[in-house]
């Protein structure tokens, strides 16, 4: 495979753009996501287990789990269920109160294309 300087620059630009976009998305999380992260951290600390050990126990990368606790990632339900099982609590116990669920951001648009119905 013949890799040119132009190919490397294009790849670097794509990777850099994706990372910048991800970092920007991490900064703009809704306060309720921070609330979930705080609740998760409080439970884990109550169990007197390190982030590293807990992340390994539930099958998540430690760095990813750290971002979850700091409210940097809007996690999926599957990840929430995994964390709740590891904390031995109901997932609902990690959710913020209804009063915090104001001014929610609009849903994200799908990245894929939908085929037109024929």
C-alpha positions as CSV (number, residue, x, y, z in Angstrom):
1,X,0.0,0.0,0.0
2,X,1.4,3.3,-1.0
3,X,0.7,6.0,1.6
4,X,1.3,9.5,0.6
5,X,1.8,12.6,2.8
6,X,-1.6,13.8,1.6
7,X,-3.3,10.6,2.8
8,X,-1.7,10.9,6.2
9,X,-2.7,14.6,6.5
10,X,-6.3,13.7,5.5
11,X,-6.4,10.9,8.1
12,X,-5.0,13.1,10.8
13,X,-7.5,15.9,10.0
14,X,-10.4,13.4,10.3
15,X,-9.1,12.0,13.6
16,X,-8.5,15.5,15.0
17,X,-11.9,16.7,13.9
18,X,-13.7,13.8,15.5
19,X,-11.7,14.3,18.8
20,X,-12.5,18.0,18.9
21,X,-16.2,17.3,18.2
22,X,-16.3,14.7,21.0
23,X,-14.6,17.1,23.5
24,X,-17.1,19.8,22.5
25,X,-20.0,17.4,23.1
26,X,-18.6,16.4,26.5
27,X,-18.7,20.0,27.7
28,X,-22.4,20.6,26.9
29,X,-24.0,17.9,29.0
30,X,-27.3,18.6,30.7
31,X,-27.1,19.0,34.5
32,X,-29.2,15.8,35.0
33,X,-26.3,13.8,33.5
34,X,-23.9,15.3,36.1
35,X,-26.5,14.3,38.7
36,X,-26.4,10.7,37.6
37,X,-22.6,10.7,37.7
38,X,-22.6,12.1,41.2
39,X,-25.1,9.5,42.4
40,X,-23.0,6.7,40.8
41,X,-19.9,8.0,42.5
42,X,-21.5,8.3,45.9
43,X,-22.8,4.7,45.7
44,X,-19.4,3.4,44.6
45,X,-17.6,5.3,47.3
46,X,-20.1,4.0,49.9
47,X,-19.1,0.5,48.9
48,X,-15.4,1.5,49.5
49,X,-14.3,0.3,46.1
50,X,-11.9,2.1,43.7
51,X,-13.0,3.3,40.3
52,X,-10.5,1.0,38.7
53,X,-11.7,-2.1,40.6
54,X,-15.4,-1.2,40.0
55,X,-14.9,-0.6,36.3
56,X,-13.2,-3.9,35.9
57,X,-15.9,-5.7,37.9
58,X,-18.6,-4.4,35.6
59,X,-16.6,-4.8,32.4
60,X,-16.1,-1.1,31.5
61,X,-12.8,0.7,30.7
62,X,-11.6,2.7,33.7
63,X,-11.2,5.9,31.7
64,X,-14.7,5.6,30.3
65,X,-16.1,4.9,33.7
66,X,-14.3,7.9,35.1
67,X,-16.0,10.1,32.5
68,X,-19.4,8.6,33.4
69,X,-18.9,9.6,37.1
70,X,-17.9,13.1,36.1
71,X,-21.0,13.5,34.0
72,X,-19.0,13.8,30.8
73,X,-20.9,11.1,28.8
74,X,-24.5,10.6,28.2
75,X,-24.6,6.9,28.8
76,X,-26.9,4.2,27.3
77,X,-29.4,2.3,29.3
78,X,-27.3,-0.8,29.0
79,X,-24.3,0.9,30.6
80,X,-26.7,2.3,33.3
81,X,-28.1,-1.2,34.0
82,X,-24.6,-2.6,34.2
83,X,-23.5,0.0,36.7
84,X,-26.7,-0.4,38.8
85,X,-26.2,-4.2,38.9
86,X,-22.6,-3.6,40.1
87,X,-23.8,-1.1,42.7
88,X,-26.6,-3.6,43.7
89,X,-29.3,-1.0,43.4
90,X,-32.2,-0.2,41.2
91,X,-31.3,1.9,38.1
92,X,-34.0,4.4,39.1
93,X,-32.1,5.1,42.3
94,X,-29.4,6.7,40.2
95,X,-31.8,9.0,38.3
96,X,-32.1,12.7,39.1
97,X,-35.4,14.0,40.6
98,X,-38.1,15.2,38.2
99,X,-37.4,18.8,39.2
100,X,-34.0,18.6,37.5
101,X,-35.4,17.4,34.2
102,X,-36.2,20.9,32.8
103,X,-34.9,22.5,29.6
104,X,-33.9,19.2,28.2
105,X,-31.9,19.4,25.0
106,X,-33.6,18.2,21.8
107,X,-33.1,14.6,20.7
108,X,-30.0,14.0,18.6
109,X,-30.6,13.3,14.9
110,X,-29.8,9.9,13.5
111,X,-26.4,9.7,11.8
112,X,-27.6,7.1,9.3
113,X,-29.8,7.7,6.3
114,X,-33.2,6.3,6.2
115,X,-34.3,4.6,3.1
116,X,-37.4,6.1,1.4
117,X,-40.5,4.0,1.5
118,X,-41.6,2.8,-1.9
